[in-house]
Amino acid sequence: MPRGPGRMAERAEVRTLEEMSVLFAGLADRHGGAHARSALALYLADDVGRVLSRRQGPSAVRRQLLSGTARLVHVLAVMTADAGYPSLSQRYFHAALSVAHDAGDRGIYSITMRAMSVQALRLGFRPQGLHLAEAAMNASGPRTEPATQAFLLSQRALARAHDRQSRAARADLDMAQTQHALATGPPGPFTTYAPAGLHYQAARTLLVLGRAHEAIHSWEISLRERTPEQRRTTALTLAALADTELGIGRLEAACQHWSAFLDLYPYLHSVRARQALVSLRRGLRVHHRQPLAAAVLERARAALQSPSTQPVRRGPANP
């Protein structure tokens, strides 16, 4: 029997995993991590599990399948964190690291360590966040693509800023921008670093460094680079921008951006989006006598009470 059809089937399986990682990453950005998260968990358990059980041994195809699986588990971890289950997401992140290691895929291994750094900082574990960001850089290796280098450097910049390493943080931001300019990879969640993401991360770092006006400028650039499908990241950028503007006394601009955030909020199933909504109400309450702030607060109150936007945690998470 000719081996051609078999090789075509193998390539199709690899390609399917690539397409599914793009699909679910896109769904998470469009609707939030709680949307379709269980579907991805079931897909990994059923379809991907059967494919891997048929492809035993150290072949190149099996390594590609393992890489694709690691990407999908990574996406599941990110979605699970955004659904409000940080402990379970950590288990998925560790699973992604294990599969990436078996695949010999330093790229996805380092990207996953970066994601763990993001979560550590978000939960307030700053030393662990810095350690993971540095470990991600060390794991990437000398042949890492420029887009991945920029992605990793931008997170180390933020972690160093939290550690009060101002000069090192700025140096990492500058190097991230240099590497980003050199990137030529194909489009995809694991092969490119969108300019919107780079500017968003730069803004977060600048804010920690006390450069609020520069952070606002970077967030504004990030917003301009977002596509209509990127509802979740657009909403979170609007929230960060509004919160920063409010902090420096720009009430009108903050209300405008909070209003735009509220336009997107009903579409999202995301704990981070809900946390931003809570922050909105907390920040604007002191200005409740101002007509603009009062109108936004009323919209926020209605959004919090809407059945479609109640907390996504309604029971134990699916495994």
N, C-alpha and C positions, 0 to 999 in steps of 0.2 A: 504494500500500500504506500502511496506517496505521502511524504510528510508535510506537504504544503498545507492541506486543510487543517491539520493539527496546529501548525504554527499560526495560521490565521485565527483559530479559535483562542489560542493563548494570547495573542495580541489584542483580540477583542475583549478578553477578560480584564487585561490591564487597562485598556482604554475605558472600559465601563467604570472601573474604580475611580479613574481620573475624573470622568464626567460626574459621578455621584458626589465627589468631594466638592466640585464646583457648584453643583446643584444645592447641596445642603448648606454650604457656606453662604451662598446667595440668599437662600430662604431665611437664614438667621439674620442677615443684614437687612432684609426686607421687612421681616415680621417680628424679629426678636428671638432669643434663644429658646423660649418655651414652645414656640411653634414648630411642629414636626420633629421635636427632639426624640420622642418615643419611636417615631417611624425610623429614624436613623439607628437607634439602638436595636430595633428588630431586624433591620436590614443587615447590620453587622453580624448579629447572632445567626440569622438564617442564611441569606444569600452568600455573604462573604465567608462565613464559616464553612459552607459546603465547598466553595471554590478552593479555599486553602487546604481542606482535607484531601482534595483530589491532586493537589500539586505538592508532593512531598520531595524532600531532597534539596541539595544546595544549588539548584539550577538558577540561571540568570532570570528566567521568567518568575520563579518563586520569589526571588528577591524583589522584583518589580511589584509583584502582588503584595508582598509584605510592606513595601513602601506605600502603596496605595491604601492599604489597611491602616497603617500608622497615621496617614493624613485624615482618614475618616474618623478614627478614634480621637484624634486631636480636635477635629471639628465638634465631635460629640462632647468633649470635655468643655470646650468654650461655650457651647449651647447650654450645657448643664449648669455652668457657673452663672450664666445670664438668666437661667430659670430659677435661681435662688438656692442651689444645692452645692455650696463650695466644697464640702468634704467629699461628696461623690465625684465632683469634677476632678479633684486631686487624684482620686483612684484612676479615673480615665486618663489623666495626663501621664501618670506613671505607667499605665498600660501602653500608651502611645510611645513612650520612651523605650519600653521593652521591645516592642515590635520594630521600632526604627533601628534599635541596636541589632536585632536579628537580621534586619535587611541590610545592615551596613550603610544606612542612609544618614550621614552626618548632618545633612541639611535639615530634614524634618526633626531630627533629634535636637538640634540647637534651637530651632524655631519653637519646639514644645517647651524647652527649658525657659525660653524667653516668655512664653505665655504663663508659665508658672511664676516667673518674676512679676509679671503684671498683676496676677492675682494676689501674690504676697503683699505687694505695695498697696493694693486696693483694700486689703484686710488690715492694714496697719503694721505688717511685719517688715519693717524697713531693712534691717540687717539681712534677713533671708532674701528679700527682694534684690538687694545688691549682690549677694552671693550667687544667686541664680542667674542674674544678668551677666556677671563675669564668667560663670561656668558656661553659659550659652556661647559667649565669644570664644572661649577656649575650646569648646567642643566643635566649633564650626570648621576649623582647619584652614590651611593656607589657600586652598582652591575654591573656597566658597564664592558663589556668584555675588557680584556687587549689590544686587537688590537685597539679598539676604544679609550681607554685611551691613547695609544701611539700616535694615530692619532691626538687627541686633544692637547696633551702635546707638540707635535712638532710644532703646529701652535702657541701655547702660547709662546713657546721659541722664535720663530721668532718675534712675536709682542713685547715681552719684550726686545729683542735685539734692535729693532727699538726705543724703549723707553729708551734705554741706561741702562737697568737693566742687566748688563753683567752676574753677578753671578747667578741671577734668571734664565736667559736664559740658561746658561750652566747646571744648576740644572734640568731644564725641559728637556733638551736634554738627560741627563743621565737617568732620570726617564723614558723617552719615550723609550729608548733602553732597559731598564729593563723590562718594560711592554711588549714590542714587543717580547722579548725572551720568555715570558710566554704565548703568544697567541697561541690558538689551534683551532680557529674557522674554519668553512668550507670555501672553496674558494668563492669569490664574491666581488663585488665593495663595499658592505656595511658590510662585515663580516670579511675581512682580510685587513691588511695594508702591502702591498708588501715591501720587503727590499729596492727595488729601490726607492720607494717613501720616505721612512724614510731617506735614505742617501741623496736624493735630498733636502729634507727639512732641514736636518742638514747642508748641504753645504750652503744653503741660509742664515741660521742663522749665521754660522761661518763667512761668507763674511761680513755681517753687523757688526759683532764683530771685523772686521779687521784682520781676520785669513785667508788670501787668500790662502796660501799654503795648509792649512787643508781643506779649502772648495774645492780646486781642487781635493784633494785626495778623498773626499766624493763623488764628482761628477763622478770621474772615477769609483768608486765602483758602483754607481747608474747605470752608463752606462753598466757595465758588467752584471748587474742583469736584464736589460730590455730584453723583448722578441721581435722578429721581427715584431709582430703585433702592438707593441706599438710605432707607428711611431711618433705620436704627442709628447708624453712625451720624447721619445728619441731625437727628433729634438730640443726640448726646453732645454734638458739637454746639448746637444752638444753646443747649442748657449750660454748658461750660462757659460759652461766650457771655450769655446773659448774666450768669452768676458773677463773672469777673467784672463786667460793666457795672453791675449794682455795687460791687465792692469799692469802686472808685467814684461812685456818685452819679453815674450816668443812668438815671432812672428811666427816662424815656426810651433810650436805646435798649435797655434791659427788658422793658415791657414789650417792645416790638419783637425781640428775639424769643421771649417766653411765649408770646402769642403764636409765633411760627412753630415753636416746639409743640404747643397744644394742638395745632392742626395735624401733626403727625402722630401724636400720642395714641389716639384710638386704634391705630393700626398695629400697635406694638404689644407683644407679649414678652415683657422684659423687666426683670427686677431692677436693673440699672435705670431704665427709663422711669419706673415708678419712684425710685429713690430721688431722681432728679425732680420729679413732680413734688415730692415732699419738701425738697430743698427750696423749690420755687415758693411754696406757701410760707415757709419759715422766713425766707429772705424778704418777701414783700409785705408781710403782716405789719411791719412798722410804718409802711407807707399806705395803709389801707384807706386813708382819707383822700389820697390823690386819685382822681378819676381814672387815669390809665391803669394804675395798680389795682384799684378796686375791680375794674372790669376783668383783668387777668385773674385776680383771686377768685372771682365768681366762676370763671371758666374752669379753673383748677379744682374748685370744690365740686363742681358737677362731674369733672373727669374722675375724681377719686371715688365718687359715689356710683358711677356707671357700672352695671353688672359686667360689662365686657372688659372692664379694666381693673377688676378686683385682683388682689395678689394671686400670682400664678401657683403658689404653693398650696395645694388643696389636699394633700395627702402624701404618703411616701413616694419618693421618686422611683421611677421604673429602673430596674438594674441595667 
